[in-house]
Amino acid sequence: MFKTGQLSRVFEIDRTSLNYYVRTGLLNPEILDNQYHTYSFQDFVALSYIRHYRGLGFSMAQIKALTRQEDNQEKLADCQKQMQTIEDQIRLLRLKQRYLENFMNLLHFYEKYRDYPVLVRTETYYFIRREDLRDPVFKALYKQLPSNEFAAVCDEDFKVTLQPQSAQGLVMKETWVKEFQLTLPKQAICYPSEKRCLCAFRVSGKNFDSQMQTALRSLYARMEKQGVQLRREFVIYLLISKYNQTDEVFDVYVDIPLKTLD
């Protein structure tokens, strides 16, 4: 027989958790006259399995089912489901790595090309609307990694109207889709590789609109002198360098489609 303190030390588990397992019927100790619990060898084995199942990621409801199934085929089916859950979690973590790498690349770009526009051929990517996110990994990415992208339109006076993309869906690079063998929904919108103008600049939180207007006017004029005309619809990425301070600062990265002048 084992006392509560002995089980707590052996399994490194607190008394509250032990009492919870007793209340849910997973452990069945003998209750003495002084209300102390003593646990049998069967309880010891049961707790070993509870810890094992918990370590494998099973929920308490799943553990209750597993400990009450005599048919191993049912256990195998539950294990297969958990295996798929773990596979999805691994896929999610690896995709998060790609998003983190992309974010780090943006930071490098800010430092290297601030106020210095470059012309590059961008990667092919897909946009999946929120209502079309069926894959659990896509859903998790959408919830956990809200985009810092904004769809932007500037008028003839270079006044910008911004619309957040994160409220509409998820952006996914084609290289990531291939790397992780992801299945895109039929409704996914493909944006093929094309030549674009990339530039970064820093603006303060005060007079944000007027500073954006000035920066864009200068950028468009500079590119036009080089024989390149920029479209008025593009993508903006915003990073907050300093937030909720008197000298609040934003790093702005613009990704603008272009066409060569005739």
N, C-alpha and C positions, 0 to 999 in steps of 0.2 A: 504493500500500500504506500501511496505517496501523499504527502501533505501539499497544500497549495504553494507554500514557499519553496518546496523542493522542485516542483514542476516549473515554477517561475524562474528559478536559477538555471535549471537544466536547459530549458528552451529559450531563456532570455526573453521572457514574455511577462507583461505586467498582469496584476491580479484582475484588473478591469476586463482585459481581454479574456482571461480564463472564465470569469463570471459570465461574460457574454456567450461563450461557447456552451456553458452549462444551460443558460436560459433558452438557447436555441435548440437544445437537445443533442448537440454534437458530442458533448461529454456527459457522462452519467455518474458523478461521484456519489459516494455514500455520505449522507448528512448525519453527523453525530449529534448527541444530545445538546452539546454546547454550540451547535450550529456550524461547527468547523466541517470542512469538506475533506474527505480522503479519497484518493483516486486509485483505481485498479490498474493492473498491467494493461488491460484492454484500453483504458482511458489514455495511458501513456502512448500506446501504439496509434490510437485515434488522433491524438494531438500531433504526433509525428507526421501523419498523413495530412492533417489540416495545414500544418506549416509548409509541407511539400507542395500541396495544391495552391496555397497562397503565393508561394514563391514562383510558381508557374503562371501566375496571373489570373487564376480563376476567382470569380466573385463568390461571396458567401452563398448565394442562391445556387450557384453551380456546384459548390463544395457539398452542400446538403444533398443535391441530386446524386453526385458521384458516390457519396458514402451510403446511399440507399439503393444503388443499382447492383443487382446480382448478376445481370448479363453484361459481360465484358464488351459486347458489341456496342452497347449504349455508351459505355465509357470511351470506347474508341471513337465513336461519333462525336462526343463532346470534346475529346482531345483534338480531333481534326479541326473542329470549329475554332478552338483556342489557338491551334497552329496557324490558321489563316489570320486570326487577329494579330498574332505576333509578327507574321509576315507583313501585314499592313503597317504595323508600328515601325518596323525596320525600314520599310519603303518611305514612310513619312519622315523619319529621321534623316535618311539619306537625301531626300528632296529638300529638307530644311537646310542641309549642308550646302546644296546648290544655291538656294536663296541667299544664304549667308555669304557664300563666295561672290555672288552677284552684287550684294550690298558692299562688300569690301572693294570690289572693282570700281563701284561708283565713287567710293571715298578716294581711291587712288586717282580716278579721273578728275575729281574736284581739284586735287592738289596740282595735277600735271597740266590740265587744260583750262584752268579758270581764266575766263576772259579771252580765251584763245580757241576759236571755232575750228573744228576738223571735219573733213568729209570722209565718211566710212560707209562700207556696205554692212548693214545690220543683219542680224540673224532672223530666220523665219520663226514666228511664234504664233500661238493660238490664244484666242480669248474665249473663255467658257462662261456663259451667262450663269448667274446665280441659280436660276430655276432649272438649269440643265446639269447641275452638279449632282450626279448619282453615285459616283465612286466614293466610298467612305474616306479614302485618302485625299481626294480633291476637296471634299467637304471639310475635313480637318484643316487642310492648308488654308482654305478660305476663311475659316473661323479664327485660326491662330496667327495667320500672317496677313493682316489687312494691308492692302497695297498702299504705297506712298505715291502712286501714279495719279495724275489728273489729266483728263482730256481738256485741251486748251484751244480756244479760238481767239484770234486777235483781229480787231477791225482795222480800218485804214489809218486810224490814229494810234494803233498799237495798244489799245486798251484790251486787256485780257479777261475772258470769261472762263472760269475753271469749273470742271465737274469731276468729283472724285470717282475713280474707277472702282475702288474697293467695294462700293455699295452695289455694284452691278455684276461683278463676277471675278474670275481668276485668270491671270495671265500665265501661260506656260510655254517655255521655249521648246522648239521642235527637238533640239538635241536632248533635252530631258525626257521628252516623250519616248524617244527611241532608246535612250539609255536604260530607262526603267520599264520599258515595254508596256507603257500605259495605253489604255483604250480610251480614246477620245469620243465623246458623244457626237452624233452626226451633226448636231447643231453648232459645234465649235466653229468659230470664225478664224480662218487662216489669214495671217498677214505675212506675205512672202518677203524674202530678203530683198532689200532695195537700198539705193544710195540715199544717205541722209546726212544732215548737218547736226553735229553734236557740239554743245557748248555748255559751260558752267559759269555761273557768277553768283556773287554773294550780295544779299540785300538785308536791310534791317527790318525789324517788325514795324517800325514807324514808317508811314508813307510807303507801304509795301507796293501798292498799285502803281504809284507814280514812278518808283524805282524800276519796277518790272517794265513799265512802258518805255522808260529811257534806255534800259539795257537791250530790249528787243529792237527798238528803233535803230540803235547803233549796230546791232548784229545784222539786221536785214540790209542796212546800207553798206556795211562792210562786205557782205557776201555778193551784193549786186555789183560792186566794183570789180569783183573777181569773175563776173560773168555768170553768176549763179542766182537763180530766183528761188526763194523759199515760199512754201505754201503757208496759208494762214491757219491751217488746222494741224495741230501737233500734240505731242505728249510732254508733260512737265513732271519731273520728280522733285519733291521737296524734302529736304532734310533740315531739322531744327538743330542748329549748332548750339544756341543758347536759348533756353526757354524760361518764360515767366520771370524775366529779369528786365531791368530798365534798358539794357542794351541787347534786347532779343535779336537774334540773327538767324537767317535762313540761307542754306545753300540750295541753289536752284540749278537743276540740270535739264536742259531742253533737248528734245529729240525731234527734229523737224524734217519731214519729207521735202525733197527739192526736185527741181527740174532745170535743165540748162537752158539759158536764154537762146533764142533763135539768132 
